[in-house]
Amino acid sequence: MAAAYTPAPMSSRPAPTPSRPAPTPSRPARLAVDTWTSMLRILLNYRHSPGLLAASLGVPVIMVVVFGYVFGSAMRIPGGGDYREFLMPGLFAMVATNGIMVTMVGAARDVGRGITDRLRSMPVSRTGLLLGQTLADLLVSLVVLTLLALVGLAAGWRVREGAGDAAGAFALLLLFRFVMTWVGTCLGLTIGKEEAAGQLSVAVFPIAMVTNAYVPTGGMPGWLRVVADWNPVSAVVQACRELFGNPSAAGGAWPMQHAVLASLLWSGLLLALCVPLAVRKFATHGR
């Protein structure tokens, strides 16, 4: 006789629940993570390139010595005043303006080496990648400005106004450096070749020189003085001289009479133009 069928006992363990997909990070969280990652990539480049960092820190010292002591002996400021105090805000503004050349060459290098194409193929925020690069440059610039200020203090430069105005001047310099990095990024992505970007960086030099950074504009020819007085760099220099309380020769142009406001307006205008253009150029590169 066949044995009776006995069903297997039911397991007391609950049935496994299907795994849920990982939640998709929100757009602000994704932007923050991609910005941080991109910033670390640039900072690690400085860590593994000590020569690049040494050059960034050494140039300010050379600038103070050459312009402050070699050329300064022949300079006279209208209305009197020490030339090195007149010069230091100009050198601060030059550090901010150099952001164009640094980021222009770096962006063109990434395009030429295919790094931009690889980054575009990843599910990352285009804005976050570019923002991280500009913020990394801003951190390096803060170190350079600090060193330049210390060298300037050793050379006789002084802050004649209060600490609040001085902090406002440095904040304005960092803002302008941030703006210049976006301008440089936009140009570098447009050029796309490191060699061409390096050659074009020489053309940026006159833009920084036709200003009030090194000499008063009053001695320039009429047409050149107009160009210099309406140069955004000149507005930043004049604003810093006013906030630091250093000697200046403002002139009668509107940006020189309202230097802080003019600097903010120039910064806002350049950001409004270059940020969307740079992000679009990055996203559509090679298409």
C-alpha positions as a Markdown table, in Angstrom:
| # | Residue | x | y | z |
|---|---|---|---|---|
| 1 | Met | 0.0 | 0.0 | 0.0 |
| 2 | Ala | 1.4 | 3.4 | -1.0 |
| 3 | Ala | 2.5 | 5.8 | 1.7 |
| 4 | Ala | 0.3 | 8.7 | 2.3 |
| 5 | Tyr | 1.5 | 12.1 | 0.9 |
| 6 | Thr | 2.6 | 14.5 | 3.7 |
| 7 | Pro | 3.0 | 18.1 | 2.6 |
| 8 | Ala | 6.2 | 19.8 | 3.6 |
| 9 | Pro | 5.8 | 22.2 | 6.5 |
| 10 | Met | 5.4 | 25.8 | 5.6 |
| 11 | Ser | 8.4 | 28.0 | 6.4 |
| 12 | Ser | 7.8 | 30.6 | 9.1 |
| 13 | Arg | 10.2 | 33.1 | 7.5 |
| 14 | Pro | 8.4 | 35.9 | 5.5 |
| 15 | Ala | 8.8 | 36.0 | 1.8 |
| 16 | Pro | 11.6 | 38.4 | 0.7 |
| 17 | Thr | 10.3 | 41.7 | -0.4 |
| 18 | Pro | 11.5 | 43.0 | -3.8 |
| 19 | Ser | 14.3 | 45.4 | -3.5 |
| 20 | Arg | 13.5 | 49.0 | -4.3 |
| 21 | Pro | 15.6 | 51.1 | -6.6 |
| 22 | Ala | 17.9 | 53.7 | -5.0 |
| 23 | Pro | 16.2 | 57.1 | -4.8 |
| 24 | Thr | 17.3 | 59.5 | -7.5 |
| 25 | Pro | 19.1 | 62.4 | -5.9 |
| 26 | Ser | 17.5 | 65.8 | -6.2 |
| 27 | Arg | 18.9 | 68.3 | -8.7 |
| 28 | Pro | 20.4 | 70.5 | -6.0 |
| 29 | Ala | 22.1 | 67.5 | -4.3 |
| 30 | Arg | 23.4 | 66.3 | -7.7 |
| 31 | Leu | 24.7 | 69.8 | -8.4 |
| 32 | Ala | 26.5 | 70.0 | -5.0 |
| 33 | Val | 28.1 | 66.6 | -5.4 |
| 34 | Asp | 29.3 | 67.2 | -9.0 |
| 35 | Thr | 30.6 | 70.7 | -8.0 |
| 36 | Trp | 32.6 | 69.2 | -5.1 |
| 37 | Thr | 34.0 | 66.4 | -7.3 |
| 38 | Ser | 35.0 | 68.8 | -10.0 |
| 39 | Met | 36.6 | 71.2 | -7.5 |
| 40 | Leu | 38.7 | 68.3 | -6.0 |
| 41 | Arg | 39.9 | 67.3 | -9.5 |
| 42 | Ile | 41.4 | 70.8 | -10.0 |
| 43 | Leu | 42.9 | 71.1 | -6.6 |
| 44 | Leu | 44.6 | 67.7 | -6.9 |
| 45 | Asn | 46.1 | 69.0 | -10.1 |
| 46 | Tyr | 47.8 | 71.7 | -8.1 |
| 47 | Arg | 48.9 | 69.1 | -5.5 |
| 48 | His | 50.6 | 67.0 | -8.1 |
| 49 | Ser | 52.1 | 70.0 | -9.9 |
| 50 | Pro | 54.1 | 71.9 | -7.2 |
| 51 | Gly | 55.8 | 74.0 | -9.9 |
| 52 | Leu | 52.4 | 75.4 | -10.9 |
| 53 | Leu | 51.6 | 76.3 | -7.3 |
| 54 | Ala | 55.0 | 77.8 | -6.8 |
| 55 | Ala | 54.6 | 80.0 | -9.8 |
| 56 | Ser | 51.2 | 81.1 | -8.7 |
| 57 | Leu | 52.6 | 82.1 | -5.3 |
| 58 | Gly | 55.9 | 83.5 | -6.6 |
| 59 | Val | 54.6 | 85.9 | -9.2 |
| 60 | Pro | 53.0 | 88.3 | -6.7 |
| 61 | Val | 56.3 | 88.8 | -4.9 |
| 62 | Ile | 58.1 | 89.5 | -8.2 |
| 63 | Met | 55.4 | 92.0 | -9.2 |
| 64 | Val | 55.8 | 94.0 | -5.9 |
| 65 | Val | 59.5 | 94.1 | -6.3 |
| 66 | Val | 59.6 | 95.1 | -10.0 |
| 67 | Phe | 56.7 | 97.6 | -10.0 |
| 68 | Gly | 57.0 | 98.9 | -6.5 |
| 69 | Tyr | 60.8 | 99.4 | -6.2 |
| 70 | Val | 62.2 | 99.4 | -9.8 |
| 71 | Phe | 59.4 | 101.4 | -11.6 |
| 72 | Gly | 58.1 | 103.1 | -8.5 |
| 73 | Ser | 61.1 | 105.4 | -8.1 |
| 74 | Ala | 60.1 | 107.2 | -11.3 |
| 75 | Met | 56.3 | 107.5 | -10.5 |
| 76 | Arg | 54.5 | 110.5 | -9.1 |
| 77 | Ile | 50.9 | 110.4 | -8.0 |
| 78 | Pro | 48.7 | 113.4 | -8.7 |
| 79 | Gly | 47.9 | 115.0 | -5.3 |
| 80 | Gly | 50.8 | 113.2 | -3.6 |
| 81 | Gly | 50.9 | 109.9 | -1.9 |
| 82 | Asp | 53.1 | 106.8 | -1.8 |
| 83 | Tyr | 53.3 | 105.0 | -5.1 |
| 84 | Arg | 53.4 | 101.5 | -3.5 |
| 85 | Glu | 50.1 | 102.2 | -1.8 |
| 86 | Phe | 48.7 | 103.4 | -5.1 |
| 87 | Leu | 50.1 | 100.2 | -6.8 |
| 88 | Met | 48.9 | 97.5 | -4.5 |
| 89 | Pro | 45.2 | 97.7 | -5.4 |
| 90 | Gly | 46.2 | 97.5 | -9.0 |
| 91 | Leu | 48.3 | 94.3 | -8.3 |
| 92 | Phe | 45.4 | 92.8 | -6.5 |
| 93 | Ala | 43.2 | 93.5 | -9.5 |
| 94 | Met | 45.8 | 91.9 | -11.8 |
| 95 | Val | 45.7 | 88.7 | -9.8 |
| 96 | Ala | 41.9 | 88.7 | -10.3 |
| 97 | Thr | 42.2 | 89.4 | -14.0 |
| 98 | Asn | 44.7 | 86.6 | -14.6 |
| 99 | Gly | 41.8 | 84.2 | -14.0 |
| 100 | Ile | 41.0 | 84.7 | -17.7 |
| 101 | Met | 44.3 | 83.2 | -18.9 |
| 102 | Val | 44.5 | 80.4 | -16.4 |
| 103 | Thr | 41.0 | 79.0 | -17.0 |
| 104 | Met | 41.1 | 79.7 | -20.8 |
| 105 | Val | 44.2 | 77.5 | -21.2 |
| 106 | Gly | 42.8 | 74.9 | -18.8 |
| 107 | Ala | 39.5 | 74.6 | -20.6 |
| 108 | Ala | 41.1 | 74.4 | -24.0 |
| 109 | Arg | 43.5 | 71.7 | -22.7 |
| 110 | Asp | 40.6 | 69.6 | -21.5 |
| 111 | Val | 38.9 | 69.9 | -24.9 |
| 112 | Gly | 42.0 | 69.0 | -26.8 |
| 113 | Arg | 42.8 | 66.0 | -24.7 |
| 114 | Gly | 39.2 | 64.6 | -24.9 |
| 115 | Ile | 38.5 | 65.1 | -21.2 |
| 116 | Thr | 35.5 | 67.3 | -22.0 |
| 117 | Asp | 34.0 | 64.6 | -24.2 |
| 118 | Arg | 34.4 | 62.0 | -21.4 |
| 119 | Leu | 32.9 | 64.3 | -18.8 |
| 120 | Arg | 30.0 | 65.0 | -21.2 |
| 121 | Ser | 29.3 | 61.3 | -21.6 |
| 122 | Met | 28.7 | 60.9 | -17.8 |
| 123 | Pro | 25.4 | 61.5 | -16.1 |
| 124 | Val | 26.7 | 64.6 | -14.3 |
| 125 | Ser | 25.6 | 68.2 | -14.1 |
| 126 | Arg | 27.2 | 70.4 | -16.7 |
| 127 | Thr | 26.8 | 73.5 | -14.5 |
| 128 | Gly | 28.3 | 71.6 | -11.5 |
| 129 | Leu | 31.4 | 70.6 | -13.4 |
| 130 | Leu | 32.2 | 74.1 | -14.6 |
| 131 | Leu | 31.2 | 75.7 | -11.2 |
| 132 | Gly | 33.6 | 73.3 | -9.4 |
| 133 | Gln | 36.5 | 74.4 | -11.6 |
| 134 | Thr | 35.8 | 78.1 | -11.0 |
| 135 | Leu | 35.5 | 77.5 | -7.2 |
| 136 | Ala | 38.8 | 75.6 | -7.1 |
| 137 | Asp | 40.5 | 78.5 | -8.9 |
| 138 | Leu | 38.9 | 80.9 | -6.4 |
| 139 | Leu | 40.4 | 79.0 | -3.4 |
| 140 | Val | 43.9 | 79.2 | -5.0 |
| 141 | Ser | 43.3 | 82.9 | -5.7 |
| 142 | Leu | 42.5 | 83.5 | -2.1 |
| 143 | Val | 45.9 | 82.1 | -1.1 |
| 144 | Val | 47.6 | 84.2 | -3.7 |
| 145 | Leu | 45.8 | 87.4 | -2.6 |
| 146 | Thr | 46.7 | 86.7 | 1.0 |
| 147 | Leu | 50.4 | 86.2 | 0.2 |
| 148 | Leu | 50.3 | 89.4 | -2.0 |
| 149 | Ala | 48.8 | 91.4 | 0.9 |
| 150 | Leu | 51.5 | 90.2 | 3.3 |
| 151 | Val | 54.2 | 91.1 | 0.8 |
| 152 | Gly | 52.5 | 94.5 | 0.3 |
| 153 | Leu | 52.4 | 95.1 | 4.1 |
| 154 | Ala | 56.1 | 94.3 | 4.3 |
| 155 | Ala | 56.7 | 96.8 | 1.4 |
| 156 | Gly | 54.9 | 99.7 | 3.2 |
| 157 | Trp | 51.3 | 99.3 | 1.9 |
| 158 | Arg | 48.7 | 100.0 | 4.6 |
| 159 | Val | 44.9 | 99.8 | 4.9 |
| 160 | Arg | 43.8 | 103.3 | 5.8 |
| 161 | Glu | 40.1 | 102.6 | 6.2 |
| 162 | Gly | 38.3 | 100.2 | 8.6 |
| 163 | Ala | 38.4 | 96.4 | 8.6 |
| 164 | Gly | 34.9 | 96.3 | 7.1 |
| 165 | Asp | 35.8 | 98.3 | 4.1 |
| 166 | Ala | 39.0 | 96.2 | 3.6 |
| 167 | Ala | 36.9 | 93.0 | 3.8 |
| 168 | Gly | 34.6 | 94.5 | 1.2 |
| 169 | Ala | 37.5 | 95.2 | -1.1 |
| 170 | Phe | 38.8 | 91.6 | -0.9 |
| 171 | Ala | 35.3 | 90.3 | -1.4 |
| 172 | Leu | 35.0 | 92.4 | -4.6 |
| 173 | Leu | 38.4 | 91.1 | -5.8 |
| 174 | Leu | 37.3 | 87.5 | -5.3 |
| 175 | Leu | 34.0 | 88.3 | -7.1 |
| 176 | Phe | 35.9 | 89.7 | -10.0 |
| 177 | Arg | 38.2 | 86.7 | -10.1 |
| 178 | Phe | 35.2 | 84.5 | -10.2 |
| 179 | Val | 33.8 | 86.5 | -13.1 |
| 180 | Met | 37.1 | 86.3 | -15.0 |
| 181 | Thr | 37.3 | 82.5 | -14.6 |
| 182 | Trp | 33.9 | 82.2 | -16.3 |
| 183 | Val | 35.1 | 84.5 | -19.1 |
| 184 | Gly | 38.2 | 82.4 | -19.5 |
| 185 | Thr | 36.2 | 79.1 | -19.4 |
| 186 | Cys | 33.9 | 80.4 | -22.2 |
| 187 | Leu | 36.8 | 81.4 | -24.3 |
| 188 | Gly | 38.7 | 78.2 | -23.7 |
| 189 | Leu | 35.7 | 76.0 | -24.7 |
| 190 | Thr | 35.2 | 78.1 | -27.8 |
| 191 | Ile | 38.9 | 77.9 | -28.9 |
| 192 | Gly | 39.3 | 74.2 | -28.1 |
| 193 | Lys | 43.1 | 74.1 | -28.6 |
| 194 | Glu | 45.6 | 74.6 | -25.9 |
| 195 | Glu | 48.3 | 76.1 | -28.2 |
| 196 | Ala | 45.8 | 78.6 | -29.6 |
| 197 | Ala | 44.6 | 79.5 | -26.1 |
| 198 | Gly | 48.1 | 80.1 | -24.9 |
| 199 | Gln | 48.8 | 82.4 | -27.8 |
| 200 | Leu | 45.5 | 84.3 | -27.2 |
| 201 | Ser | 46.4 | 84.8 | -23.6 |
| 202 | Val | 49.1 | 87.2 | -24.8 |
| 203 | Ala | 46.3 | 89.3 | -26.3 |
| 204 | Val | 44.6 | 89.5 | -22.9 |
| 205 | Phe | 47.7 | 91.3 | -21.5 |
| 206 | Pro | 46.9 | 94.7 | -23.1 |
| 207 | Ile | 43.4 | 94.6 | -21.6 |
| 208 | Ala | 45.0 | 94.4 | -18.2 |
| 209 | Met | 47.6 | 97.1 | -19.0 |
| 210 | Val | 45.3 | 99.7 | -20.5 |
| 211 | Thr | 43.9 | 100.5 | -17.0 |
| 212 | Asn | 44.7 | 102.7 | -14.0 |
| 213 | Ala | 46.4 | 99.8 | -12.3 |
| 214 | Tyr | 50.0 | 101.0 | -12.7 |
| 215 | Val | 49.7 | 104.6 | -13.7 |
| 216 | Pro | 47.1 | 107.3 | -13.5 |
| 217 | Thr | 45.0 | 107.6 | -16.6 |
| 218 | Gly | 45.3 | 111.4 | -16.7 |
| 219 | Gly | 48.5 | 111.3 | -18.7 |
| 220 | Met | 47.1 | 109.1 | -21.4 |
| 221 | Pro | 45.9 | 110.4 | -24.8 |
| 222 | Gly | 42.2 | 111.4 | -24.7 |
| 223 | Trp | 40.8 | 108.3 | -26.6 |
| 224 | Leu | 43.0 | 105.9 | -24.6 |
| 225 | Arg | 42.0 | 107.5 | -21.3 |
| 226 | Val | 38.3 | 106.8 | -22.2 |
| 227 | Val | 39.1 | 103.2 | -22.9 |
| 228 | Ala | 41.1 | 102.8 | -19.7 |
| 229 | Asp | 38.4 | 104.6 | -17.5 |
| 230 | Trp | 35.6 | 102.4 | -18.9 |
| 231 | Asn | 37.7 | 99.2 | -18.6 |
| 232 | Pro | 36.1 | 96.9 | -15.9 |
| 233 | Val | 39.5 | 96.3 | -14.4 |
| 234 | Ser | 39.9 | 100.0 | -13.8 |
| 235 | Ala | 36.6 | 100.1 | -11.9 |
| 236 | Val | 37.8 | 97.3 | -9.6 |
| 237 | Val | 41.1 | 99.0 | -9.0 |
| 238 | Gln | 39.5 | 102.3 | -8.2 |
| 239 | Ala | 37.0 | 100.7 | -5.9 |
| 240 | Cys | 39.7 | 98.9 | -4.0 |
| 241 | Arg | 41.7 | 102.1 | -3.6 |
| 242 | Glu | 38.6 | 103.8 | -2.2 |
| 243 | Leu | 37.9 | 100.9 | 0.2 |
| 244 | Phe | 41.5 | 100.5 | 1.3 |
| 245 | Gly | 41.9 | 104.3 | 1.6 |
| 246 | Asn | 44.9 | 104.3 | -0.7 |
| 247 | Pro | 46.0 | 107.2 | -3.0 |
| 248 | Ser | 44.1 | 107.4 | -6.3 |
| 249 | Ala | 43.6 | 109.6 | -9.3 |
| 250 | Ala | 40.0 | 108.9 | -10.2 |
| 251 | Gly | 39.3 | 111.2 | -13.1 |
| 252 | Gly | 35.8 | 112.3 | -14.3 |
| 253 | Ala | 34.4 | 109.3 | -16.0 |
| 254 | Trp | 31.3 | 107.8 | -14.4 |
| 255 | Pro | 32.9 | 104.4 | -13.5 |
| 256 | Met | 35.7 | 106.2 | -11.7 |
| 257 | Gln | 33.2 | 108.3 | -9.7 |
| 258 | His | 31.0 | 105.3 | -8.8 |
| 259 | Ala | 33.7 | 102.6 | -8.8 |
| 260 | Val | 32.1 | 100.1 | -6.4 |
| 261 | Leu | 28.7 | 100.3 | -8.2 |
| 262 | Ala | 30.4 | 100.1 | -11.6 |
| 263 | Ser | 32.4 | 97.0 | -10.5 |
| 264 | Leu | 29.3 | 95.2 | -9.4 |
| 265 | Leu | 27.4 | 96.1 | -12.6 |
| 266 | Trp | 30.3 | 94.9 | -14.8 |
| 267 | Ser | 30.5 | 91.7 | -12.8 |
| 268 | Gly | 26.8 | 91.0 | -13.1 |
| 269 | Leu | 26.8 | 91.7 | -16.8 |
| 270 | Leu | 29.7 | 89.5 | -17.6 |
| 271 | Leu | 28.3 | 86.6 | -15.5 |
| 272 | Ala | 24.9 | 86.9 | -17.2 |
| 273 | Leu | 26.6 | 86.6 | -20.5 |
| 274 | Cys | 29.4 | 84.1 | -19.9 |
| 275 | Val | 27.8 | 81.5 | -17.5 |
| 276 | Pro | 24.9 | 80.4 | -19.8 |
| 277 | Leu | 27.2 | 80.5 | -22.8 |
| 278 | Ala | 29.9 | 78.4 | -21.2 |
| 279 | Val | 27.4 | 75.8 | -20.0 |
| 280 | Arg | 25.8 | 75.6 | -23.4 |
| 281 | Lys | 29.2 | 75.4 | -25.1 |
| 282 | Phe | 30.3 | 72.6 | -22.7 |
| 283 | Ala | 27.0 | 70.7 | -23.3 |
| 284 | Thr | 27.1 | 70.9 | -27.1 |
| 285 | His | 30.8 | 70.5 | -27.7 |
| 286 | Gly | 31.5 | 68.3 | -30.7 |
| 287 | Arg | 27.9 | 68.2 | -31.9 |
